[in-house]
Amino acid sequence: MPMHESHGLAGRLSIELRDASGRLVDARRVNNLITGACSALLARLFTGSAQSPDLQIAVGRSAAPAQVTDTALGDFVVAAPATIPSVAAGDYEGQPRIIARVVATLPPTGSADPQPLQEAGILISVTGAEPVLYNRVTFPVVNRAGNLEMTLSWEVIF
C-alpha cells in the first residue's frame, strides 16, 4: 500500500489587550485562512527566487469573510513589525507539526476614539516585491481603546 502524507498550512491567532499596568483586559483565539498568494510566495522563498523576508502583522476593520483569493485586508488600519521568537515541533489536531510563533505588539494609540478591529493578517515583504498577505482572519469586534496595548501572537503551522 503506498504511503500518503498530507499536510496543510494552518494558523491560530491569539489577541491580548492589556492596560498600562499590564492587566489583561480582553483575550481572543481564532483560526485563520491561508491565502493562495502565500503558497506562491513560499515556493519562491524555497527556491531562492525571493529573499530577505520581512514580517508584519496587520489589523483592520472589515468583517468580510476571509477568502483564499484575498491579497490584502479588507479595511487596513495599521501594521506592526513582527518577530519569530520560536520554531518548534508541536501538535496540531492530533498530528505532529512544526509550529512557528509570530508576534507583534501595537502600542497604545493615545486617542480617545477606540479602534473597532475585526480582521488581521501576516504581511510578508521580500526585496523588490509588493507585500504578500500570508493569511487572514476575521473575528468579532475587538475595541482597541487608546490606552491599551494589543499583542497579536500567531501560531503558524507547517
N, CA, C and O atoms as a GROMACS GRO file, in nm:
protein
  632
    1MET      N    1   0.085  -0.118   0.000
    1MET     CA    2   0.000   0.000   0.000
    1MET      C    3   0.089   0.124   0.000
    1MET      O    4   0.178   0.135   0.084
    2PRO      N    5   0.067   0.217  -0.093
    2PRO     CA    6   0.150   0.337  -0.099
    2PRO      C    7   0.126   0.427   0.023
    2PRO      O    8   0.015   0.435   0.076
    3MET      N    9   0.232   0.493   0.063
    3MET     CA   10   0.222   0.586   0.175
    3MET      C   11   0.165   0.718   0.124
    3MET      O   12   0.203   0.766   0.017
    4HIS      N   13   0.075   0.776   0.199
    4HIS     CA   14   0.017   0.905   0.163
    4HIS      C   15   0.039   1.000   0.280
    4HIS      O   16  -0.001   0.973   0.393
    5GLU      N   17   0.102   1.113   0.250
    5GLU     CA   18   0.126   1.213   0.352
    5GLU      C   19   0.052   1.339   0.313
    5GLU      O   20   0.063   1.384   0.199
    6SER      N   21  -0.021   1.396   0.404
    6SER     CA   22  -0.096   1.517   0.375
    6SER      C   23  -0.075   1.619   0.485
    6SER      O   24  -0.110   1.596   0.601
    7HIS      N   25  -0.018   1.729   0.448
    7HIS     CA   26  -0.001   1.840   0.542
    7HIS      C   27  -0.057   1.965   0.477
    7HIS      O   28  -0.044   1.983   0.356
    8GLY      N   29  -0.116   2.047   0.554
    8GLY     CA   30  -0.163   2.174   0.503
    8GLY      C   31  -0.115   2.282   0.596
    8GLY      O   32  -0.093   2.259   0.715
    9LEU      N   33  -0.098   2.400   0.542
    9LEU     CA   34  -0.062   2.514   0.625
    9LEU      C   35  -0.184   2.553   0.706
    9LEU      O   36  -0.297   2.542   0.658
   10ALA      N   37  -0.163   2.598   0.826
   10ALA     CA   38  -0.273   2.641   0.912
   10ALA      C   39  -0.220   2.748   1.006
   10ALA      O   40  -0.101   2.779   1.006
   11GLY      N   41  -0.308   2.805   1.085
   11GLY     CA   42  -0.264   2.904   1.182
   11GLY      C   43  -0.373   2.938   1.281
   11GLY      O   44  -0.492   2.922   1.254
   12ARG      N   45  -0.330   2.984   1.397
   12ARG     CA   46  -0.419   3.030   1.504
   12ARG      C   47  -0.365   3.162   1.557
   12ARG      O   48  -0.246   3.176   1.583
   13LEU      N   49  -0.455   3.256   1.572
   13LEU     CA   50  -0.418   3.388   1.623
   13LEU      C   51  -0.469   3.404   1.765
   13LEU      O   52  -0.584   3.374   1.795
   14SER      N   53  -0.381   3.452   1.852
   14SER     CA   54  -0.421   3.492   1.988
   14SER      C   55  -0.408   3.644   1.996
   14SER      O   56  -0.306   3.701   1.957
   15ILE      N   57  -0.511   3.708   2.048
   15ILE     CA   58  -0.512   3.853   2.064
   15ILE      C   59  -0.525   3.884   2.212
   15ILE      O   60  -0.612   3.829   2.280
   16GLU      N   61  -0.438   3.971   2.261
   16GLU     CA   62  -0.446   4.015   2.400
   16GLU      C   63  -0.442   4.166   2.406
   16GLU      O   64  -0.359   4.230   2.341
   17LEU      N   65  -0.533   4.224   2.483
   17LEU     CA   66  -0.533   4.367   2.510
   17LEU      C   67  -0.497   4.387   2.656
   17LEU      O   68  -0.557   4.326   2.745
   18ARG      N   69  -0.399   4.473   2.680
   18ARG     CA   70  -0.353   4.499   2.817
   18ARG      C   71  -0.353   4.648   2.845
   18ARG      O   72  -0.325   4.730   2.757
   19ASP      N   73  -0.386   4.683   2.970
   19ASP     CA   74  -0.384   4.824   3.009
   19ASP      C   75  -0.242   4.864   3.048
   19ASP      O   76  -0.150   4.783   3.042
   20ALA      N   77  -0.224   4.989   3.088
   20ALA     CA   78  -0.091   5.043   3.119
   20ALA      C   79  -0.022   4.968   3.232
   20ALA      O   80   0.101   4.969   3.239
   21SER      N   81  -0.097   4.904   3.321
   21SER     CA   82  -0.036   4.829   3.430
   21SER      C   83  -0.006   4.684   3.391
   21SER      O   84   0.046   4.607   3.472
   22GLY      N   85  -0.039   4.647   3.266
   22GLY     CA   86  -0.012   4.511   3.220
   22GLY      C   87  -0.126   4.414   3.246
   22GLY      O   88  -0.114   4.295   3.217
   23ARG      N   89  -0.237   4.463   3.301
   23ARG     CA   90  -0.351   4.377   3.330
   23ARG      C   91  -0.422   4.338   3.202
   23ARG      O   92  -0.450   4.423   3.117
   24LEU      N   93  -0.452   4.209   3.186
   24LEU     CA   94  -0.522   4.157   3.069
   24LEU      C   95  -0.666   4.207   3.072
   24LEU      O   96  -0.739   4.182   3.168
   25VAL      N   97  -0.708   4.277   2.966
   25VAL     CA   98  -0.842   4.333   2.956
   25VAL      C   99  -0.931   4.246   2.868
   25VAL      O  100  -1.050   4.231   2.896
   26ASP      N  101  -0.874   4.189   2.762
   26ASP     CA  102  -0.951   4.105   2.670
   26ASP      C  103  -0.854   4.008   2.604
   26ASP      O  104  -0.738   4.041   2.581
   27ALA      N  105  -0.903   3.887   2.574
   27ALA     CA  106  -0.821   3.786   2.505
   27ALA      C  107  -0.911   3.707   2.411
   27ALA      O  108  -1.024   3.674   2.445
   28ARG      N  109  -0.860   3.678   2.292
   28ARG     CA  110  -0.932   3.600   2.193
   28ARG      C  111  -0.836   3.501   2.128
   28ARG      O  112  -0.715   3.521   2.130
   29ARG      N  113  -0.892   3.395   2.071
   29ARG     CA  114  -0.813   3.297   1.997
   29ARG      C  115  -0.898   3.250   1.879
   29ARG      O  116  -1.009   3.202   1.899
   30VAL      N  117  -0.846   3.264   1.756
   30VAL     CA  118  -0.922   3.229   1.636
   30VAL      C  119  -0.831   3.161   1.533
   30VAL      O  120  -0.712   3.192   1.524
   31ASN      N  121  -0.888   3.069   1.456
   31ASN     CA  122  -0.816   3.005   1.346
   31ASN      C  123  -0.824   3.094   1.224
   31ASN      O  124  -0.917   3.173   1.210
   32ASN      N  125  -0.725   3.082   1.134
   32ASN     CA  126  -0.722   3.167   1.016
   32ASN      C  127  -0.727   3.087   0.886
   32ASN      O  128  -0.724   2.964   0.887
   33LEU      N  129  -0.733   3.159   0.777
   33LEU     CA  130  -0.730   3.103   0.643
   33LEU      C  131  -0.598   3.143   0.578
   33LEU      O  132  -0.558   3.259   0.586
   34ILE      N  133  -0.531   3.048   0.512
   34ILE     CA  134  -0.406   3.077   0.440
   34ILE      C  135  -0.444   3.118   0.298
   34ILE      O  136  -0.525   3.050   0.234
   35THR      N  137  -0.387   3.227   0.248
   35THR     CA  138  -0.422   3.276   0.115
   35THR      C  139  -0.348   3.200   0.006
   35THR      O  140  -0.245   3.136   0.030
   36GLY      N  141  -0.401   3.207  -0.114
   36GLY     CA  142  -0.335   3.147  -0.231
   36GLY      C  143  -0.202   3.214  -0.261
   36GLY      O  144  -0.108   3.148  -0.304
   37ALA      N  145  -0.195   3.345  -0.240
   37ALA     CA  146  -0.070   3.418  -0.264
   37ALA      C  147   0.042   3.367  -0.174
   37ALA      O  148   0.159   3.373  -0.211
   38CYS      N  149   0.006   3.317  -0.058
   38CYS     CA  150   0.105   3.263   0.035
   38CYS      C  151   0.177   3.143  -0.026
   38CYS      O  152   0.299   3.133  -0.016
   39SER      N  153   0.103   3.053  -0.088
   39SER     CA  154   0.164   2.933  -0.146
   39SER      C  155   0.267   2.970  -0.252
   39SER      O  156   0.375   2.912  -0.256
   40ALA      N  157   0.234   3.066  -0.336
   40ALA     CA  158   0.328   3.111  -0.440
   40ALA      C  159   0.453   3.173  -0.377
   40ALA      O  160   0.564   3.149  -0.423
   41LEU      N  161   0.434   3.253  -0.272
   41LEU     CA  162   0.549   3.315  -0.205
   41LEU      C  163   0.637   3.209  -0.139
   41LEU      O  164   0.760   3.216  -0.150
   42LEU      N  165   0.577   3.112  -0.072
   42LEU     CA  166   0.657   3.007  -0.008
   42LEU      C  167   0.738   2.930  -0.111
   42LEU      O  168   0.853   2.894  -0.085
   43ALA      N  169   0.680   2.905  -0.226
   43ALA     CA  170   0.755   2.837  -0.333
   43ALA      C  171   0.873   2.922  -0.378
   43ALA      O  172   0.982   2.870  -0.401
   44ARG      N  173   0.852   3.054  -0.392
   44ARG     CA  174   0.962   3.143  -0.432
   44ARG      C  175   1.070   3.148  -0.325
   44ARG      O  176   1.189   3.148  -0.358
   45LEU      N  177   1.033   3.152  -0.197
   45LEU     CA  178   1.132   3.151  -0.089
   45LEU      C  179   1.209   3.020  -0.087
   45LEU      O  180   1.330   3.019  -0.067
   46PHE      N  181   1.139   2.909  -0.107
   46PHE     CA  182   1.201   2.777  -0.105
   46PHE      C  183   1.303   2.761  -0.218
   46PHE      O  184   1.409   2.701  -0.199
   47THR      N  185   1.272   2.815  -0.334
   47THR     CA  186   1.361   2.802  -0.450
   47THR      C  187   1.469   2.908  -0.454
   47THR      O  188   1.560   2.902  -0.537
   48GLY      N  189   1.461   3.007  -0.364
   48GLY     CA  190   1.562   3.112  -0.361
   48GLY      C  191   1.534   3.228  -0.455
   48GLY      O  192   1.616   3.319  -0.465
   49SER      N  193   1.420   3.227  -0.524
   49SER     CA  194   1.390   3.337  -0.615
   49SER      C  195   1.333   3.459  -0.542
   49SER      O  196   1.317   3.565  -0.601
   50ALA      N  197   1.304   3.444  -0.413
   50ALA     CA  198   1.265   3.556  -0.327
   50ALA      C  199   1.354   3.549  -0.204
   50ALA      O  200   1.383   3.441  -0.152
   51GLN      N  201   1.396   3.666  -0.157
   51GLN     CA  202   1.489   3.668  -0.044
   51GLN      C  203   1.453   3.779   0.054
   51GLN      O  204   1.371   3.866   0.026
   52SER      N  205   1.517   3.772   0.170
   52SER     CA  206   1.506   3.874   0.275
   52SER      C  207   1.363   3.902   0.319
   52SER      O  208   1.319   4.017   0.313
   53PRO      N  209   1.289   3.798   0.363
   53PRO     CA  210   1.152   3.824   0.406
   53PRO      C  211   1.147   3.912   0.532
   53PRO      O  212   1.227   3.895   0.624
   54ASP      N  213   1.053   4.003   0.532
   54ASP     CA  214   1.028   4.092   0.645
   54ASP      C  215   0.881   4.072   0.684
   54ASP      O  216   0.793   4.074   0.597
   55LEU      N  217   0.854   4.051   0.812
   55LEU     CA  218   0.718   4.020   0.857
   55LEU      C  219   0.656   4.136   0.933
   55LEU      O  220   0.722   4.206   1.010
   56GLN      N  221   0.526   4.154   0.909
   56GLN     CA  222   0.444   4.246   0.987
   56GLN      C  223   0.312   4.177   1.014
   56GLN      O  224   0.267   4.092   0.937
   57ILE      N  225   0.249   4.216   1.125
   57ILE     CA  226   0.111   4.174   1.149
   57ILE      C  227   0.026   4.299   1.136
   57ILE      O  228   0.052   4.402   1.198
   58ALA      N  229  -0.078   4.287   1.052
   58ALA     CA  230  -0.165   4.400   1.023
   58ALA      C  231  -0.304   4.373   1.080
   58ALA      O  232  -0.346   4.258   1.093
   59VAL      N  233  -0.374   4.480   1.114
   59VAL     CA  234  -0.512   4.471   1.161
   59VAL      C  235  -0.599   4.567   1.080
   59VAL      O  236  -0.550   4.666   1.026
   60GLY      N  237  -0.728   4.535   1.075
   60GLY     CA  238  -0.820   4.620   1.001
   60GLY      C  239  -0.961   4.610   1.056
   60GLY      O  240  -0.986   4.547   1.158
   61ARG      N  241  -1.053   4.676   0.985
   61ARG     CA  242  -1.191   4.687   1.033
   61ARG      C  243  -1.292   4.600   0.960
   61ARG      O  244  -1.407   4.595   1.002
   62SER      N  245  -1.255   4.532   0.853
   62SER     CA  246  -1.353   4.459   0.772
   62SER      C  247  -1.396   4.329   0.838
   62SER      O  248  -1.314   4.255   0.893
   63ALA      N  249  -1.525   4.301   0.831
   63ALA     CA  250  -1.580   4.175   0.881
   63ALA      C  251  -1.610   4.079   0.767
   63ALA      O  252  -1.663   3.970   0.790
   64ALA      N  253  -1.575   4.118   0.643
   64ALA     CA  254  -1.599   4.030   0.528
   64ALA      C  255  -1.525   3.898   0.551
   64ALA      O  256  -1.409   3.899   0.591
   65PRO      N  257  -1.590   3.785   0.525
   65PRO     CA  258  -1.525   3.656   0.548
   65PRO      C  259  -1.393   3.642   0.471
   65PRO      O  260  -1.380   3.690   0.359
   66ALA      N  261  -1.296   3.576   0.533
   66ALA     CA  262  -1.167   3.553   0.469
   66ALA      C  263  -1.186   3.461   0.348
   66ALA      O  264  -1.264   3.366   0.352
   67GLN      N  265  -1.115   3.491   0.240
   67GLN     CA  266  -1.120   3.413   0.117
   67GLN      C  267  -0.978   3.374   0.076
   67GLN      O  268  -0.884   3.450   0.100
   68VAL      N  269  -0.962   3.259   0.014
   68VAL     CA  270  -0.831   3.216  -0.035
   68VAL      C  271  -0.773   3.318  -0.133
   68VAL      O  272  -0.652   3.331  -0.143
   69THR      N  273  -0.858   3.389  -0.204
   69THR     CA  274  -0.814   3.486  -0.303
   69THR      C  275  -0.778   3.623  -0.245
   69THR      O  276  -0.737   3.711  -0.320
   70ASP      N  277  -0.793   3.643  -0.114
   70ASP     CA  278  -0.759   3.772  -0.052
   70ASP      C  279  -0.612   3.804  -0.075
   70ASP      O  280  -0.525   3.719  -0.059
   71THR      N  281  -0.586   3.930  -0.113
   71THR     CA  282  -0.448   3.976  -0.130
   71THR      C  283  -0.416   4.092  -0.036
   71THR      O  284  -0.302   4.138  -0.030
   72ALA      N  285  -0.516   4.138   0.038
   72ALA     CA  286  -0.499   4.247   0.135
   72ALA      C  287  -0.610   4.236   0.238
   72ALA      O  288  -0.710   4.168   0.216
   73LEU      N  289  -0.592   4.305   0.349
   73LEU     CA  290  -0.701   4.314   0.446
   73LEU      C  291  -0.813   4.395   0.381
   73LEU      O  292  -0.789   4.476   0.292
   74GLY      N  293  -0.935   4.373   0.425
   74GLY     CA  294  -1.049   4.442   0.368
   74GLY      C  295  -1.051   4.590   0.398
   74GLY      O  296  -1.093   4.669   0.314
   75ASP      N  297  -1.006   4.630   0.518
   75ASP     CA  298  -1.006   4.771   0.558
   75ASP      C  299  -0.888   4.792   0.654
   75ASP      O  300  -0.905   4.803   0.775
   76PHE      N  301  -0.767   4.797   0.597
   76PHE     CA  302  -0.642   4.810   0.671
   76PHE      C  303  -0.644   4.931   0.764
   76PHE      O  304  -0.689   5.039   0.726
   77VAL      N  305  -0.595   4.910   0.888
   77VAL     CA  306  -0.581   5.020   0.983
   77VAL      C  307  -0.434   5.047   1.012
   77VAL      O  308  -0.386   5.159   0.993
   78VAL      N  309  -0.361   4.944   1.057
   78VAL     CA  310  -0.221   4.963   1.096
   78VAL      C  311  -0.150   4.829   1.096
   78VAL      O  312  -0.213   4.724   1.107
   79ALA      N  313  -0.018   4.833   1.082
   79ALA     CA  314   0.064   4.712   1.091
   79ALA      C  315   0.182   4.739   1.184
   79ALA      O  316   0.224   4.854   1.201
   80ALA      N  317   0.234   4.633   1.244
   80ALA     CA  318   0.350   4.644   1.334
   80ALA      C  319   0.452   4.538   1.294
   80ALA      O  320   0.415   4.429   1.251
   81PRO      N  321   0.581   4.570   1.309
   81PRO     CA  322   0.685   4.470   1.280
   81PRO      C  323   0.666   4.346   1.367
   81PRO      O  324   0.628   4.356   1.484
   82ALA      N  325   0.692   4.230   1.308
   82ALA     CA  326   0.674   4.104   1.380
   82ALA      C  327   0.807   4.034   1.398
   82ALA      O  328   0.900   4.050   1.318
   83THR      N  329   0.815   3.955   1.503
   83THR     CA  330   0.932   3.871   1.529
   83THR      C  331   0.887   3.726   1.534
   83THR      O  332   0.768   3.696   1.546
   84ILE      N  333   0.983   3.636   1.524
   84ILE     CA  334   0.956   3.493   1.536
   84ILE      C  335   1.038   3.443   1.655
   84ILE      O  336   1.153   3.403   1.639
   85PRO      N  337   0.978   3.445   1.776
   85PRO     CA  338   1.052   3.406   1.895
   85PRO      C  339   1.076   3.256   1.907
   85PRO      O  340   1.164   3.214   1.983
   86SER      N  341   0.998   3.173   1.834
   86SER     CA  342   1.021   3.030   1.846
   86SER      C  343   0.971   2.954   1.723
   86SER      O  344   0.874   2.993   1.659
   87VAL      N  345   1.042   2.846   1.692
   87VAL     CA  346   1.001   2.747   1.592
   87VAL      C  347   1.029   2.612   1.656
   87VAL      O  348   1.143   2.583   1.692
   88ALA      N  349   0.926   2.530   1.671
   88ALA     CA  350   0.944   2.404   1.743
   88ALA      C  351   0.845   2.299   1.695
   88ALA      O  352   0.742   2.330   1.636
   89ALA      N  353   0.878   2.175   1.721
   89ALA     CA  354   0.785   2.066   1.694
   89ALA      C  355   0.668   2.078   1.791
   89ALA      O  356   0.686   2.116   1.906
   90GLY      N  357   0.549   2.047   1.741
   90GLY     CA  358   0.430   2.055   1.826
   90GLY      C  359   0.322   1.965   1.772
   90GLY      O  360   0.344   1.882   1.684
   91ASP      N  361   0.203   1.983   1.826
   91ASP     CA  362   0.089   1.901   1.788
   91ASP      C  363  -0.022   1.994   1.739
   91ASP      O  364  -0.051   2.095   1.803
   92TYR      N  365  -0.082   1.960   1.626
   92TYR     CA  366  -0.196   2.035   1.573
   92TYR      C  367  -0.300   1.934   1.529
   92TYR      O  368  -0.278   1.856   1.437
   93GLU      N  369  -0.414   1.937   1.595
   93GLU     CA  370  -0.525   1.846   1.566
   93GLU      C  371  -0.479   1.699   1.565
   93GLU      O  372  -0.517   1.622   1.477
   94GLY      N  373  -0.397   1.665   1.664
   94GLY     CA  374  -0.353   1.527   1.682
   94GLY      C  375  -0.241   1.483   1.590
   94GLY      O  376  -0.204   1.365   1.589
   95GLN      N  377  -0.186   1.575   1.511
   95GLN     CA  378  -0.078   1.542   1.419
   95GLN      C  379   0.049   1.616   1.457
   95GLN      O  380   0.043   1.732   1.497
   96PRO      N  381   0.165   1.550   1.446
   96PRO     CA  382   0.290   1.621   1.473
   96PRO      C  383   0.316   1.723   1.362
   96PRO      O  384   0.309   1.690   1.243
   97ARG      N  385   0.345   1.845   1.400
   97ARG     CA  386   0.368   1.953   1.304
   97ARG      C  387   0.480   2.042   1.354
   97ARG      O  388   0.524   2.029   1.468
   98ILE      N  389   0.525   2.131   1.271
   98ILE     CA  390   0.619   2.236   1.310
   98ILE      C  391   0.538   2.363   1.330
   98ILE      O  392   0.458   2.401   1.244
   99ILE      N  393   0.558   2.430   1.444
   99ILE     CA  394   0.482   2.550   1.476
   99ILE      C  395   0.579   2.666   1.499
   99ILE      O  396   0.663   2.663   1.589
  100ALA      N  397   0.564   2.769   1.415
  100ALA     CA  398   0.642   2.892   1.432
  100ALA      C  399   0.551   2.995   1.498
  100ALA      O  400   0.437   3.014   1.456
  101ARG      N  401   0.602   3.060   1.599
  101ARG     CA  402   0.526   3.164   1.668
  101ARG      C  403   0.569   3.300   1.612
  101ARG      O  404   0.688   3.333   1.613
  102VAL      N  405   0.473   3.377   1.564
  102VAL     CA  406   0.498   3.510   1.507
  102VAL      C  407   0.424   3.611   1.595
  102VAL      O  408   0.304   3.598   1.618
  103VAL      N  409   0.497   3.713   1.645
  103VAL     CA  410   0.440   3.805   1.744
  103VAL      C  411   0.464   3.950   1.704
  103VAL      O  412   0.572   3.985   1.657
  104ALA      N  413   0.362   4.033   1.722
  104ALA     CA  414   0.375   4.178   1.704
  104ALA      C  415   0.293   4.247   1.812
  104ALA      O  416   0.191   4.195   1.857
  105THR      N  417   0.338   4.364   1.853
  105THR     CA  418   0.266   4.441   1.953
  105THR      C  419   0.236   4.580   1.898
  105THR      O  420   0.325   4.650   1.849
  106LEU      N  421   0.110   4.618   1.906
  106LEU     CA  422   0.067   4.752   1.869
  106LEU      C  423   0.059   4.834   1.997
  106LEU      O  424  -0.017   4.800   2.087
  107PRO      N  425   0.137   4.941   2.006
  107PRO     CA  426   0.133   5.022   2.129
  107PRO      C  427   0.002   5.098   2.140
  107PRO      O  428  -0.072   5.109   2.042
  108PRO      N  429  -0.027   5.152   2.259
  108PRO     CA  430  -0.147   5.234   2.274
  108PRO      C  431  -0.146   5.350   2.173
  108PRO      O  432  -0.040   5.405   2.142
  109THR      N  433  -0.263   5.384   2.121
  109THR     CA  434  -0.272   5.493   2.023
  109THR      C  435  -0.272   5.630   2.090
  109THR      O  436  -0.233   5.730   2.029
  110GLY      N  437  -0.318   5.635   2.216
  110GLY     CA  438  -0.329   5.763   2.284
  110GLY      C  439  -0.455   5.840   2.244
  110GLY      O  440  -0.481   5.947   2.298
  111SER      N  441  -0.531   5.786   2.152
  111SER     CA  442  -0.652   5.853   2.104
  111SER      C  443  -0.771   5.824   2.197
  111SER      O  444  -0.779   5.718   2.259
  112ALA      N  445  -0.861   5.920   2.204
  112ALA     CA  446  -0.983   5.900   2.284
  112ALA      C  447  -1.082   5.809   2.210
  112ALA      O  448  -1.172   5.752   2.272
  113ASP      N  449  -1.065   5.795   2.080
  113ASP     CA  450  -1.155   5.713   1.999
  113ASP      C  451  -1.101   5.571   1.987
  113ASP      O  452  -0.988   5.552   1.940
  114PRO      N  453  -1.180   5.470   2.028
  114PRO     CA  454  -1.133   5.331   2.014
  114PRO      C  455  -1.134   5.288   1.867
  114PRO      O  456  -1.210   5.340   1.786
  115GLN      N  457  -1.048   5.193   1.834
  115GLN     CA  458  -1.045   5.134   1.700
  115GLN      C  459  -1.121   5.003   1.704
  115GLN      O  460  -1.078   4.909   1.771
  116PRO      N  461  -1.234   4.993   1.634
  116PRO     CA  462  -1.308   4.867   1.628
  116PRO      C  463  -1.245   4.775   1.523
  116PRO      O  464  -1.265   4.795   1.403
  117LEU      N  465  -1.169   4.677   1.566
  117LEU     CA  466  -1.095   4.589   1.476
  117LEU      C  467  -1.166   4.456   1.460
  117LEU      O  468  -1.220   4.402   1.556
  118GLN      N  469  -1.166   4.401   1.336
  118GLN     CA  470  -1.234   4.276   1.309
  118GLN      C  471  -1.155   4.182   1.219
  118GLN      O  472  -1.206   4.076   1.183
  119GLU      N  473  -1.033   4.218   1.181
  119GLU     CA  474  -0.955   4.132   1.092
  119GLU      C  475  -0.806   4.150   1.120
  119GLU      O  476  -0.763   4.253   1.173
  120ALA      N  477  -0.730   4.048   1.084
  120ALA     CA  478  -0.585   4.054   1.099
  120ALA      C  479  -0.521   3.962   0.996
  120ALA      O  480  -0.586   3.873   0.941
  121GLY      N  481  -0.393   3.986   0.970
  121GLY     CA  482  -0.318   3.901   0.879
  121GLY      C  483  -0.170   3.926   0.892
  121GLY      O  484  -0.128   4.031   0.942
  122ILE      N  485  -0.091   3.831   0.846
  122ILE     CA  486   0.055   3.847   0.842
  122ILE      C  487   0.091   3.894   0.702
  122ILE      O  488   0.052   3.833   0.602
  123LEU      N  489   0.167   4.002   0.696
  123LEU     CA  490   0.218   4.054   0.569
  123LEU      C  491   0.365   4.015   0.557
  123LEU      O  492   0.443   4.037   0.649
  124ILE      N  493   0.401   3.956   0.443
  124ILE     CA  494   0.540   3.920   0.419
  124ILE      C  495   0.591   4.003   0.303
  124ILE      O  496   0.534   3.999   0.193
  125SER      N  497   0.697   4.079   0.327
  125SER     CA  498   0.760   4.159   0.222
  125SER      C  499   0.894   4.096   0.187
  125SER      O  500   0.970   4.056   0.276
  126VAL      N  501   0.922   4.087   0.058
  126VAL     CA  502   1.053   4.042   0.012
  126VAL      C  503   1.110   4.150  -0.079
  126VAL      O  504   1.035   4.229  -0.137
  127THR      N  505   1.240   4.153  -0.090
  127THR     CA  506   1.309   4.254  -0.169
  127THR      C  507   1.252   4.260  -0.310
  127THR      O  508   1.241   4.159  -0.379
  128GLY      N  509   1.216   4.382  -0.352
  128GLY     CA  510   1.171   4.405  -0.488
  128GLY      C  511   1.030   4.362  -0.521
  128GLY      O  512   0.996   4.352  -0.638
  129ALA      N  513   0.946   4.336  -0.421
  129ALA     CA  514   0.809   4.293  -0.449
  129ALA      C  515   0.712   4.357  -0.351
  129ALA      O  516   0.751   4.402  -0.243
  130GLU      N  517   0.585   4.362  -0.390
  130GLU     CA  518   0.479   4.412  -0.303
  130GLU      C  519   0.459   4.313  -0.187
  130GLU      O  520   0.482   4.193  -0.205
  131PRO      N  521   0.416   4.360  -0.071
  131PRO     CA  522   0.388   4.269   0.040
  131PRO      C  523   0.281   4.166   0.002
  131PRO      O  524   0.188   4.196  -0.073
  132VAL      N  525   0.297   4.044   0.056
  132VAL     CA  526   0.202   3.936   0.032
  132VAL      C  527   0.125   3.909   0.162
  132VAL      O  528   0.184   3.899   0.269
  133LEU      N  529  -0.006   3.899   0.149
  133LEU     CA  530  -0.090   3.863   0.264
  133LEU      C  531  -0.082   3.712   0.282
  133LEU      O  532  -0.141   3.637   0.204
  134TYR      N  533  -0.009   3.668   0.383
  134TYR     CA  534   0.011   3.525   0.410
  134TYR      C  535  -0.120   3.458   0.451
  134TYR      O  536  -0.153   3.349   0.404
  135ASN      N  537  -0.192   3.524   0.540
  135ASN     CA  538  -0.316   3.467   0.593
  135ASN      C  539  -0.410   3.580   0.631
  135ASN      O  540  -0.372   3.697   0.635
  136ARG      N  541  -0.534   3.543   0.658
  136ARG     CA  542  -0.632   3.644   0.701
  136ARG      C  543  -0.732   3.576   0.792
  136ARG      O  544  -0.770   3.460   0.772
  137VAL      N  545  -0.775   3.650   0.893
  137VAL     CA  546  -0.876   3.601   0.985
  137VAL      C  547  -0.969   3.717   1.020
  137VAL      O  548  -0.925   3.832   1.031
  138THR      N  549  -1.097   3.685   1.036
  138THR     CA  550  -1.190   3.784   1.089
  138THR      C  551  -1.244   3.733   1.223
  138THR      O  552  -1.243   3.612   1.249
  139PHE      N  553  -1.288   3.824   1.305
  139PHE     CA  554  -1.332   3.789   1.440
  139PHE      C  555  -1.433   3.894   1.487
  139PHE      O  556  -1.441   4.002   1.430
  140PRO      N  557  -1.510   3.861   1.592
  140PRO     CA  558  -1.600   3.962   1.648
  140PRO      C  559  -1.520   4.086   1.690
  140PRO      O  560  -1.403   4.075   1.726
  141VAL      N  561  -1.582   4.200   1.685
  141VAL     CA  562  -1.514   4.328   1.711
  141VAL      C  563  -1.431   4.325   1.839
  141VAL      O  564  -1.478   4.284   1.945
  142VAL      N  565  -1.307   4.370   1.825
  142VAL     CA  566  -1.219   4.397   1.938
  142VAL      C  567  -1.199   4.547   1.938
  142VAL      O  568  -1.142   4.602   1.844
  143ASN      N  569  -1.245   4.614   2.044
  143ASN     CA  570  -1.228   4.759   2.053
  143ASN      C  571  -1.094   4.790   2.117
  143ASN      O  572  -1.075   4.772   2.237
  144ARG      N  573  -1.002   4.837   2.034
  144ARG     CA  574  -0.869   4.874   2.082
  144ARG      C  575  -0.875   5.020   2.130
  144ARG      O  576  -0.864   5.113   2.051
  145ALA      N  577  -0.894   5.036   2.260
  145ALA     CA  578  -0.900   5.170   2.319
  145ALA      C  579  -0.761   5.234   2.314
  145ALA      O  580  -0.659   5.165   2.308
  146GLY      N  581  -0.760   5.365   2.316
  146GLY     CA  582  -0.636   5.440   2.303
  146GLY      C  583  -0.532   5.416   2.412
  146GLY      O  584  -0.415   5.447   2.393
  147ASN      N  585  -0.574   5.361   2.525
  147ASN     CA  586  -0.480   5.337   2.635
  147ASN      C  587  -0.438   5.190   2.644
  147ASN      O  588  -0.370   5.151   2.739
  148LEU      N  589  -0.478   5.108   2.547
  148LEU     CA  590  -0.447   4.964   2.553
  148LEU      C  591  -0.340   4.923   2.452
  148LEU      O  592  -0.337   4.970   2.339
  149GLU      N  593  -0.254   4.834   2.498
  149GLU     CA  594  -0.154   4.773   2.411
  149GLU      C  595  -0.214   4.643   2.356
  149GLU      O  596  -0.277   4.568   2.431
  150MET      N  597  -0.196   4.618   2.228
  150MET     CA  598  -0.252   4.498   2.166
  150MET      C  599  -0.138   4.408   2.119
  150MET      O  600  -0.055   4.449   2.038
  151THR      N  601  -0.135   4.285   2.170
  151THR     CA  602  -0.036   4.188   2.126
  151THR      C  603  -0.106   4.081   2.044
  151THR      O  604  -0.206   4.023   2.088
  152LEU      N  605  -0.053   4.056   1.926
  152LEU     CA  606  -0.104   3.954   1.836
  152LEU      C  607   0.002   3.847   1.825
  152LEU      O  608   0.115   3.875   1.784
  153SER      N  609  -0.033   3.725   1.861
  153SER     CA  610   0.061   3.614   1.860
  153SER      C  611   0.002   3.503   1.773
  153SER      O  612  -0.103   3.447   1.804
  154TRP      N  613   0.072   3.472   1.664
  154TRP     CA  614   0.022   3.376   1.568
  154TRP      C  615   0.100   3.247   1.579
  154TRP      O  616   0.222   3.249   1.586
  155GLU      N  617   0.030   3.135   1.580
  155GLU     CA  618   0.093   3.004   1.562
  155GLU      C  619   0.079   2.972   1.414
  155GLU      O  620  -0.032   2.945   1.366
  156VAL      N  621   0.191   2.974   1.343
  156VAL     CA  622   0.191   2.939   1.202
  156VAL      C  623   0.231   2.791   1.195
  156VAL      O  624   0.340   2.753   1.238
  157ILE      N  625   0.142   2.711   1.140
  157ILE     CA  626   0.157   2.566   1.149
  157ILE      C  627   0.193   2.508   1.014
  157ILE      O  628   0.123   2.529   0.915
  158PHE      N  629   0.305   2.435   1.011
  158PHE     CA  630   0.356   2.374   0.888
  158PHE      C  631   0.342   2.222   0.899
  158PHE      O  632   0.379   2.150   0.807
   0.00000   0.00000   0.00000
